[in-house]
């Protein structure tokens, strides 16, 4: 019921990334009780990070009016969005490593209660770090305990850093919507 928009996604930095298994996954993943369907509107990169220390990817999203992208100039008509909520799901762990996201410039954030995510300010990046406090995988990618929702009054672009403190396989899901209601937040 609102104006459609697109985004130009810039990969600004890859650090200790062994491989991108998928840049933006959509479809069905897993099987049985672990099966999830990732909608097209979510940004869902999948990495295999090098082990032995911090590994990450930095992305910039520039929002543009739907249908205005120009392949020649690689630009579009910039827009400023208002009252934006972004959910990041599946911030958990894998084989002892702890995954994280970093966001900045938001008005508020919400975490599930209970949560496995520890928020802290990262002075080096000038972003807020949301990191799992547990190095094991949660088979429910949309679990409240491994999810953060950030709210912006307005934005035309934003940056996010996704990573892991000790490499390994990592999946990330950024949802540009209100998302499901938290059981308790």
GROMACS elastic network, one bead per residue, 0.5 to 0.9 nm:
[ bonds ]
;  ai    aj funct       b0    kb
    1     4     6  0.88144   500
    3    65     6  0.83330   500
    3    66     6  0.83041   500
    4    65     6  0.68601   500
    4    66     6  0.54968   500
    4    67     6  0.89146   500
    5    63     6  0.67904   500
    5    64     6  0.57717   500
    5    67     6  0.79367   500
    5    79     6  0.80398   500
    5    81     6  0.89990   500
    6    62     6  0.84495   500
    6    63     6  0.58316   500
    6    64     6  0.52560   500
    6    65     6  0.60300   500
    6    67     6  0.74965   500
    6    68     6  0.84967   500
    6    69     6  0.83086   500
    6    76     6  0.89956   500
    7    61     6  0.59808   500
    7    62     6  0.53484   500
    7    64     6  0.56355   500
    7    65     6  0.82939   500
    7    66     6  0.83811   500
    7    69     6  0.89247   500
    7    76     6  0.89112   500
    7   157     6  0.87303   500
    8    60     6  0.80892   500
    8    61     6  0.57423   500
    8    62     6  0.51150   500
    8    63     6  0.64197   500
    8    64     6  0.73559   500
    8    69     6  0.82931   500
    8    74     6  0.84920   500
    8    75     6  0.78844   500
    8    76     6  0.83088   500
    9    59     6  0.66992   500
    9    60     6  0.57411   500
    9    62     6  0.65029   500
    9    63     6  0.87293   500
   10    58     6  0.84815   500
   10    59     6  0.55260   500
   10    60     6  0.50409   500
   10    61     6  0.64503   500
   10    62     6  0.80936   500
   11    14     6  0.75823   500
   11    57     6  0.74699   500
   11    58     6  0.61504   500
   11    60     6  0.66420   500
   12    57     6  0.76009   500
   12    58     6  0.53520   500
   12    59     6  0.54399   500
   12    60     6  0.67916   500
   13    56     6  0.80325   500
   13    57     6  0.55828   500
   13    58     6  0.50618   500
   13    59     6  0.72693   500
   14    17     6  0.60498   500
   14    55     6  0.80186   500
   14    56     6  0.60807   500
   14    58     6  0.65794   500
   15    18     6  0.89537   500
   15    49     6  0.83757   500
   15    50     6  0.88251   500
   15    54     6  0.82319   500
   15    55     6  0.54110   500
   15    56     6  0.52829   500
   15    57     6  0.62502   500
   15    58     6  0.87183   500
   16    49     6  0.58801   500
   16    50     6  0.52232   500
   16    51     6  0.81021   500
   16    53     6  0.85586   500
   16    54     6  0.76396   500
   16    56     6  0.68031   500
   16    57     6  0.87111   500
   16   167     6  0.77998   500
   17    20     6  0.73735   500
   17    47     6  0.68899   500
   17    48     6  0.62511   500
   17    50     6  0.58119   500
   17    55     6  0.65382   500
   17    56     6  0.69520   500
   17    57     6  0.77083   500
   17   167     6  0.82308   500
   18    47     6  0.75445   500
   18    48     6  0.54440   500
   18    49     6  0.51961   500
   18    50     6  0.54640   500
   19    22     6  0.87936   500
   19    46     6  0.86244   500
   19    47     6  0.58638   500
   19    48     6  0.52213   500
   19    49     6  0.69666   500
   19    50     6  0.87381   500
   20    23     6  0.62423   500
   20    45     6  0.75049   500
   20    46     6  0.59167   500
   20    48     6  0.64471   500
   20    49     6  0.86884   500
   21    45     6  0.79754   500
   21    46     6  0.55399   500
   21    47     6  0.58023   500
   21    48     6  0.71791   500
   22    25     6  0.57510   500
   22    44     6  0.79571   500
   22    45     6  0.56964   500
   22    46     6  0.51409   500
   22    47     6  0.72696   500
   23    43     6  0.84128   500
   23    44     6  0.69196   500
   23    46     6  0.63225   500
   23    47     6  0.82958   500
   24    40     6  0.85999   500
   24    42     6  0.81055   500
   24    43     6  0.55990   500
   24    46     6  0.75048   500
   25    38     6  0.73036   500
   25    39     6  0.87018   500
   25    40     6  0.79260   500
   25    42     6  0.84024   500
   25    43     6  0.73403   500
   25    44     6  0.50767   500
   25    45     6  0.62346   500
   25    46     6  0.74426   500
   25   173     6  0.89477   500
   26    29     6  0.85778   500
   26    37     6  0.73687   500
   26    39     6  0.55944   500
   26    40     6  0.53607   500
   26    41     6  0.84403   500
   26    42     6  0.76678   500
   26    43     6  0.83508   500
   26    44     6  0.71417   500
   27    36     6  0.82702   500
   27    37     6  0.53852   500
   27    38     6  0.51777   500
   27    39     6  0.64943   500
   27    40     6  0.76381   500
   28    31     6  0.85900   500
   28    35     6  0.68630   500
   28    36     6  0.57000   500
   28    38     6  0.62637   500
   28    39     6  0.88513   500
   29    34     6  0.81133   500
   29    35     6  0.55886   500
   29    36     6  0.54813   500
   29    37     6  0.63418   500
   29    38     6  0.76933   500
   30    33     6  0.83300   500
   30    34     6  0.54793   500
   30    36     6  0.64842   500
   30    37     6  0.88902   500
   31    34     6  0.53519   500
   31    36     6  0.78894   500
   32    35     6  0.54911   500
   33    36     6  0.84687   500
   33   139     6  0.83004   500
   33   140     6  0.83959   500
   34   139     6  0.56762   500
   34   140     6  0.63993   500
   34   141     6  0.82707   500
   35   139     6  0.88086   500
   35   140     6  0.84944   500
   36   140     6  0.81207   500
   36   141     6  0.74038   500
   36   142     6  0.87180   500
   38    41     6  0.84411   500
   38    42     6  0.69669   500
   38    44     6  0.79305   500
   38   173     6  0.82062   500
   39    42     6  0.58371   500
   39    43     6  0.88718   500
   39   175     6  0.89332   500
   40    43     6  0.76313   500
   40    44     6  0.89038   500
   41   174     6  0.87671   500
   41   175     6  0.68543   500
   41   176     6  0.72000   500
   41   177     6  0.88710   500
   42   173     6  0.62302   500
   42   174     6  0.53775   500
   42   176     6  0.66788   500
   42   177     6  0.88765   500
   43   172     6  0.78714   500
   43   173     6  0.57703   500
   43   174     6  0.50485   500
   43   175     6  0.66308   500
   43   176     6  0.84181   500
   44   171     6  0.70695   500
   44   172     6  0.53608   500
   44   174     6  0.63599   500
   44   175     6  0.86760   500
   45   170     6  0.85641   500
   45   171     6  0.62411   500
   45   172     6  0.57289   500
   45   173     6  0.71610   500
   45   174     6  0.89772   500
   46   169     6  0.76689   500
   46   170     6  0.58985   500
   46   172     6  0.64401   500
   47    56     6  0.89854   500
   47    57     6  0.89787   500
   47   163     6  0.89404   500
   47   168     6  0.80613   500
   47   169     6  0.58311   500
   47   170     6  0.52589   500
   47   171     6  0.64100   500
   47   172     6  0.86297   500
   48   167     6  0.72097   500
   48   168     6  0.55485   500
   48   170     6  0.62565   500
   48   171     6  0.88267   500
   49    54     6  0.87380   500
   49    55     6  0.59099   500
   49    56     6  0.74584   500
   49   163     6  0.81740   500
   49   164     6  0.76019   500
   49   166     6  0.80258   500
   49   169     6  0.61471   500
   49   170     6  0.73190   500
   50    53     6  0.77440   500
   50    54     6  0.84805   500
   50    55     6  0.67299   500
   50   166     6  0.76253   500
   50   168     6  0.62863   500
   50   169     6  0.88276   500
   51    54     6  0.79299   500
   51    55     6  0.78727   500
   51    97     6  0.87591   500
   51   165     6  0.86978   500
   51   166     6  0.52298   500
   51   168     6  0.58871   500
   52    55     6  0.88018   500
   52   165     6  0.85124   500
   52   166     6  0.54466   500
   52   167     6  0.65613   500
   53   164     6  0.81764   500
   53   165     6  0.57525   500
   53   167     6  0.63564   500
   54   163     6  0.73431   500
   54   164     6  0.58922   500
   54   166     6  0.52640   500
   54   167     6  0.64637   500
   55   162     6  0.86367   500
   55   163     6  0.55359   500
   55   164     6  0.55249   500
   55   165     6  0.64017   500
   55   166     6  0.68056   500
   55   167     6  0.56600   500
   55   168     6  0.89052   500
   56   100     6  0.89673   500
   56   161     6  0.67465   500
   56   162     6  0.55282   500
   56   164     6  0.63841   500
   56   165     6  0.85265   500
   56   167     6  0.84409   500
   57   160     6  0.84185   500
   57   161     6  0.57330   500
   57   162     6  0.55058   500
   57   163     6  0.62880   500
   58   159     6  0.71266   500
   58   160     6  0.58543   500
   58   162     6  0.65126   500
   58   163     6  0.86736   500
   59   158     6  0.84137   500
   59   159     6  0.56305   500
   59   160     6  0.54992   500
   59   161     6  0.64078   500
   59   162     6  0.83559   500
   60   157     6  0.70221   500
   60   158     6  0.57268   500
   60   160     6  0.65916   500
   60   161     6  0.89375   500
   61   156     6  0.83372   500
   61   157     6  0.52828   500
   61   158     6  0.54514   500
   61   159     6  0.63269   500
   61   160     6  0.83787   500
   62    78     6  0.74312   500
   62    79     6  0.85723   500
   62   156     6  0.62357   500
   62   158     6  0.69526   500
   63    66     6  0.89804   500
   63    76     6  0.84564   500
   63    77     6  0.83597   500
   63    78     6  0.59696   500
   63    79     6  0.58682   500
   63    80     6  0.73734   500
   63    81     6  0.79724   500
   63   155     6  0.84274   500
   63   156     6  0.55151   500
   63   157     6  0.58765   500
   63   158     6  0.88289   500
   64    67     6  0.83863   500
   64    68     6  0.70404   500
   64    69     6  0.75343   500
   64    75     6  0.83541   500
   64    76     6  0.55459   500
   64    77     6  0.51217   500
   64    79     6  0.51766   500
   64    80     6  0.83249   500
   64   156     6  0.80388   500
   65    68     6  0.57927   500
   65    69     6  0.80441   500
   65    76     6  0.69447   500
   65    77     6  0.55096   500
   65    78     6  0.63565   500
   65    79     6  0.60674   500
   66    69     6  0.76394   500
   66    76     6  0.86036   500
   66    77     6  0.84987   500
   67    70     6  0.87293   500
   67    76     6  0.82097   500
   68    75     6  0.79620   500
   68    77     6  0.59040   500
   69    73     6  0.84977   500
   69    74     6  0.67125   500
   69    75     6  0.56141   500
   69    77     6  0.74038   500
   70    73     6  0.55974   500
   70    74     6  0.53053   500
   70    75     6  0.55271   500
   70    76     6  0.60598   500
   71    75     6  0.74693   500
   72    75     6  0.81549   500
   73    76     6  0.83929   500
   75    78     6  0.84331   500
   78   156     6  0.70184   500
   79   155     6  0.83997   500
   79   156     6  0.57277   500
   79   157     6  0.88381   500
   80   154     6  0.64816   500
   80   155     6  0.54031   500
   80   157     6  0.80743   500
   81    84     6  0.67672   500
   81   152     6  0.89426   500
   81   153     6  0.82533   500
   81   154     6  0.52932   500
   81   155     6  0.53709   500
   81   156     6  0.60349   500
   81   157     6  0.89903   500
   82   152     6  0.73066   500
   82   153     6  0.55214   500
   82   155     6  0.66854   500
   82   156     6  0.89236   500
   83   151     6  0.70269   500
   83   152     6  0.58042   500
   83   154     6  0.59111   500
   83   155     6  0.86902   500
   84   150     6  0.82827   500
   84   151     6  0.56735   500
   84   152     6  0.51437   500
   84   153     6  0.65412   500
   84   154     6  0.66640   500
   84   155     6  0.78284   500
   84   176     6  0.75121   500
   84   177     6  0.73980   500
   84   178     6  0.80745   500
   85   149     6  0.66163   500
   85   150     6  0.57025   500
   85   152     6  0.64296   500
   85   175     6  0.83603   500
   85   176     6  0.62537   500
   85   177     6  0.55868   500
   85   178     6  0.54570   500
   85   179     6  0.83241   500
   86   148     6  0.83125   500
   86   149     6  0.55565   500
   86   150     6  0.53840   500
   86   151     6  0.65135   500
   86   152     6  0.83998   500
   86   174     6  0.66881   500
   86   175     6  0.55623   500
   86   177     6  0.58288   500
   86   178     6  0.68923   500
   86   179     6  0.81409   500
   87   147     6  0.70028   500
   87   148     6  0.57674   500
   87   150     6  0.64969   500
   87   151     6  0.88927   500
   87   173     6  0.79155   500
   87   174     6  0.56714   500
   87   176     6  0.65790   500
   87   177     6  0.69473   500
   87   178     6  0.71968   500
   87   179     6  0.66300   500
   88    91     6  0.73569   500
   88   101     6  0.78710   500
   88   142     6  0.89590   500
   88   146     6  0.84810   500
   88   147     6  0.56276   500
   88   148     6  0.54271   500
   88   149     6  0.63536   500
   88   150     6  0.84163   500
   88   172     6  0.72607   500
   88   173     6  0.55535   500
   88   175     6  0.63183   500
   88   176     6  0.89748   500
   89    92     6  0.87748   500
   89   141     6  0.62449   500
   89   142     6  0.56011   500
   89   143     6  0.75215   500
   89   144     6  0.82862   500
   89   146     6  0.61929   500
   89   148     6  0.67781   500
   89   149     6  0.86700   500
   89   172     6  0.66790   500
   89   173     6  0.52911   500
   89   174     6  0.66891   500
   89   175     6  0.79854   500
   90    93     6  0.86637   500
   90    99     6  0.86022   500
   90   137     6  0.85918   500
   90   138     6  0.75476   500
   90   139     6  0.88165   500
   90   140     6  0.77000   500
   90   142     6  0.62326   500
   90   143     6  0.72931   500
   90   145     6  0.88276   500
   90   146     6  0.52853   500
   90   147     6  0.61656   500
   90   171     6  0.72195   500
   90   172     6  0.62890   500
   90   173     6  0.68558   500
   91    98     6  0.79878   500
   91    99     6  0.55344   500
   91   100     6  0.58959   500
   91   101     6  0.75227   500
   91   116     6  0.83061   500
   91   117     6  0.73971   500
   91   130     6  0.81627   500
   91   131     6  0.69634   500
   91   132     6  0.59463   500
   91   137     6  0.89342   500
   91   138     6  0.88403   500
   91   141     6  0.83364   500
   91   145     6  0.86343   500
   91   147     6  0.61910   500
   91   148     6  0.82689   500
   91   170     6  0.89763   500
   91   171     6  0.84040   500
   91   172     6  0.72643   500
   91   173     6  0.88159   500
   92    97     6  0.85817   500
   92    98     6  0.61655   500
   92    99     6  0.55361   500
   92   100     6  0.77284   500
   92   116     6  0.74118   500
   92   117     6  0.79970   500
   92   131     6  0.79125   500
   92   132     6  0.51830   500
   92   133     6  0.78561   500
   92   134     6  0.65766   500
   92   135     6  0.67942   500
   92   136     6  0.66104   500
   92   137     6  0.56488   500
   92   138     6  0.63759   500
   92   141     6  0.87956   500
   92   145     6  0.87802   500
   92   146     6  0.57962   500
   92   147     6  0.87567   500
   92   170     6  0.88967   500
   93    96     6  0.63589   500
   93    97     6  0.52840   500
   93    99     6  0.55172   500
   93   100     6  0.89648   500
   93   132     6  0.66999   500
   93   133     6  0.82945   500
   93   134     6  0.59808   500
   93   138     6  0.75960   500
   93   164     6  0.81081   500
   93   170     6  0.80521   500
   94    97     6  0.52733   500
   94    98     6  0.68054   500
   94    99     6  0.79605   500
   94   134     6  0.88283   500
   94   135     6  0.56150   500
   94   137     6  0.52053   500
   94   138     6  0.88993   500
   94   167     6  0.88051   500
   94   168     6  0.66878   500
   94   169     6  0.68450   500
   94   170     6  0.74176   500
   95    98     6  0.86692   500
   95   135     6  0.62794   500
   95   136     6  0.61029   500
   95   137     6  0.77794   500
   95   168     6  0.73427   500
   95   169     6  0.87739   500
   96   134     6  0.76074   500
   96   136     6  0.60215   500
   96   137     6  0.89274   500
   96   166     6  0.77814   500
   96   168     6  0.88919   500
   97   132     6  0.89757   500
   97   134     6  0.79922   500
   97   136     6  0.75397   500
   97   164     6  0.62799   500
   97   165     6  0.58250   500
   97   167     6  0.64789   500
   97   168     6  0.69231   500
   98   131     6  0.67784   500
   98   132     6  0.53433   500
   98   133     6  0.67020   500
   98   134     6  0.62108   500
   98   136     6  0.77745   500
   98   163     6  0.84836   500
   98   164     6  0.54469   500
   98   165     6  0.55466   500
   98   166     6  0.70135   500
   98   167     6  0.85593   500
   99   130     6  0.86504   500
   99   131     6  0.59114   500
   99   132     6  0.57381   500
   99   133     6  0.87457   500
   99   134     6  0.88315   500
   99   135     6  0.80249   500
   99   162     6  0.76456   500
   99   163     6  0.56246   500
   99   165     6  0.64442   500
   99   166     6  0.84887   500
   99   167     6  0.87144   500
   99   170     6  0.72589   500
   99   171     6  0.89781   500
  100   117     6  0.83990   500
  100   129     6  0.68770   500
  100   130     6  0.54709   500
  100   132     6  0.62287   500
  100   161     6  0.80989   500
  100   162     6  0.58092   500
  100   163     6  0.53472   500
  100   164     6  0.59096   500
  100   165     6  0.78605   500
  101   128     6  0.82655   500
  101   129     6  0.59944   500
  101   130     6  0.53386   500
  101   131     6  0.65688   500
  101   160     6  0.68555   500
  101   161     6  0.55186   500
  101   163     6  0.64873   500
  101   164     6  0.87463   500
  101   172     6  0.88079   500
  102   122     6  0.83531   500
  102   125     6  0.85606   500
  102   127     6  0.57079   500
  102   128     6  0.52887   500
  102   130     6  0.60590   500
  102   131     6  0.84301   500
  102   159     6  0.84306   500
  102   160     6  0.56025   500
  102   162     6  0.65626   500
  102   163     6  0.87474   500
  103   106     6  0.74402   500
  103   126     6  0.88586   500
  103   127     6  0.52938   500
  103   128     6  0.54078   500
  103   129     6  0.68782   500
  103   130     6  0.81712   500
  103   150     6  0.81140   500
  103   158     6  0.81837   500
  103   159     6  0.67738   500
  103   160     6  0.52814   500
  103   161     6  0.70536   500
  104   126     6  0.70434   500
  104   128     6  0.59191   500
  104   129     6  0.89341   500
  104   158     6  0.78044   500
  104   159     6  0.74204   500
  104   160     6  0.77770   500
  105   127     6  0.77775   500
  105   128     6  0.89071   500
  105   152     6  0.73828   500
  105   155     6  0.89060   500
  105   158     6  0.82069   500
  106   109     6  0.75278   500
  106   150     6  0.62652   500
  106   151     6  0.56356   500
  106   153     6  0.75392   500
  106   154     6  0.88277   500
  107   150     6  0.74195   500
  107   151     6  0.55896   500
  107   152     6  0.52270   500
  107   153     6  0.65896   500
  108   149     6  0.83404   500
  108   150     6  0.57996   500
  108   151     6  0.53079   500
  108   152     6  0.73011   500
  109   148     6  0.68371   500
  109   149     6  0.54701   500
  109   151     6  0.61965   500
  110   147     6  0.85203   500
  110   148     6  0.57348   500
  110   149     6  0.51432   500
  110   150     6  0.65287   500
  110   151     6  0.85762   500
  110   182     6  0.88863   500
  110   185     6  0.63532   500
  111   114     6  0.81517   500
  111   115     6  0.64418   500
  111   116     6  0.89948   500
  111   117     6  0.75537   500
  111   144     6  0.72134   500
  111   145     6  0.72177   500
  111   146     6  0.82165   500
  111   147     6  0.64104   500
  111   148     6  0.50626   500
  111   149     6  0.67927   500
  111   182     6  0.82211   500
  111   184     6  0.85549   500
  111   185     6  0.55315   500
  112   115     6  0.51260   500
  112   116     6  0.84866   500
  112   117     6  0.87191   500
  112   143     6  0.84234   500
  112   145     6  0.50970   500
  112   146     6  0.76435   500
  112   147     6  0.68699   500
  112   148     6  0.74760   500
  112   182     6  0.62217   500
  112   183     6  0.73241   500
  112   184     6  0.58065   500
  113   116     6  0.89449   500
  113   144     6  0.73831   500
  113   145     6  0.67020   500
  113   182     6  0.84085   500
  113   183     6  0.78227   500
  113   184     6  0.52345   500
  113   185     6  0.50291   500
  114   144     6  0.78626   500
  114   145     6  0.58526   500
  114   184     6  0.78201   500
  114   185     6  0.79542   500
  115   118     6  0.79923   500
  115   132     6  0.87315   500
  115   133     6  0.89688   500
  115   144     6  0.69896   500
  115   146     6  0.64516   500
  115   147     6  0.80001   500
  115   185     6  0.88335   500
  116   131     6  0.80509   500
  116   132     6  0.53764   500
  116   133     6  0.54409   500
  116   134     6  0.65186   500
  116   145     6  0.52995   500
  116   146     6  0.58223   500
  116   147     6  0.85536   500
  117   130     6  0.59348   500
  117   131     6  0.51853   500
  117   133     6  0.58580   500
  117   134     6  0.83498   500
  117   145     6  0.70724   500
  117   146     6  0.63250   500
  117   147     6  0.76240   500
  117   148     6  0.79753   500
  118   129     6  0.78593   500
  118   130     6  0.56257   500
  118   131     6  0.53119   500
  118   132     6  0.62332   500
  118   133     6  0.63408   500
  119   128     6  0.67559   500
  119   129     6  0.55032   500
  119   131     6  0.65108   500
  119   132     6  0.89717   500
  120   127     6  0.88339   500
  120   128     6  0.57136   500
  120   129     6  0.51738   500
  120   130     6  0.66803   500
  120   131     6  0.83317   500
  121   124     6  0.89982   500
  121   125     6  0.88057   500
  121   126     6  0.73001   500
  121   127     6  0.62130   500
  121   129     6  0.58222   500
  121   130     6  0.88060   500
  122   125     6  0.56871   500
  122   126     6  0.56952   500
  122   127     6  0.55062   500
  122   128     6  0.57264   500
  122   129     6  0.61128   500
  123   127     6  0.70590   500
  123   128     6  0.85218   500
  124   127     6  0.80240   500
  125   128     6  0.83456   500
  127   160     6  0.86284   500
  127   161     6  0.88760   500
  129   161     6  0.89064   500
  130   148     6  0.76990   500
  131   134     6  0.88754   500
  131   164     6  0.85564   500
  131   165     6  0.89564   500
  132   135     6  0.73061   500
  132   146     6  0.72524   500
  134   137     6  0.81830   500
  137   140     6  0.87299   500
  138   141     6  0.67754   500
  138   143     6  0.77647   500
  138   146     6  0.77922   500
  139   142     6  0.88948   500
  139   143     6  0.85554   500
  140   143     6  0.53718   500
  140   146     6  0.88390   500
  141   146     6  0.76951   500
  141   147     6  0.86251   500
  141   173     6  0.86190   500
  142   145     6  0.85559   500
  142   146     6  0.72714   500
  142   147     6  0.69227   500
  142   180     6  0.88173   500
  143   146     6  0.56177   500
  143   147     6  0.65444   500
  144   147     6  0.52793   500
  144   148     6  0.79623   500
  144   182     6  0.61798   500
  144   183     6  0.72802   500
  144   184     6  0.81656   500
  144   185     6  0.83007   500
  145   148     6  0.84688   500
  149   178     6  0.80805   500
  149   179     6  0.84383   500
  151   154     6  0.88925   500
  152   155     6  0.68147   500
  155   158     6  0.70654   500
  162   172     6  0.74621   500
  163   166     6  0.88986   500
  163   167     6  0.79404   500
  163   170     6  0.76688   500
  163   172     6  0.88968   500
  164   167     6  0.54521   500
  164   168     6  0.75565   500
  164   169     6  0.88685   500
  164   170     6  0.74118   500
  167   170     6  0.80487   500
  175   178     6  0.80787   500
  175   179     6  0.71855   500
  176   179     6  0.81070   500
  178   181     6  0.80922   500
  179   182     6  0.88306   500
  181   184     6  0.84608   500
  182   185     6  0.58442   500
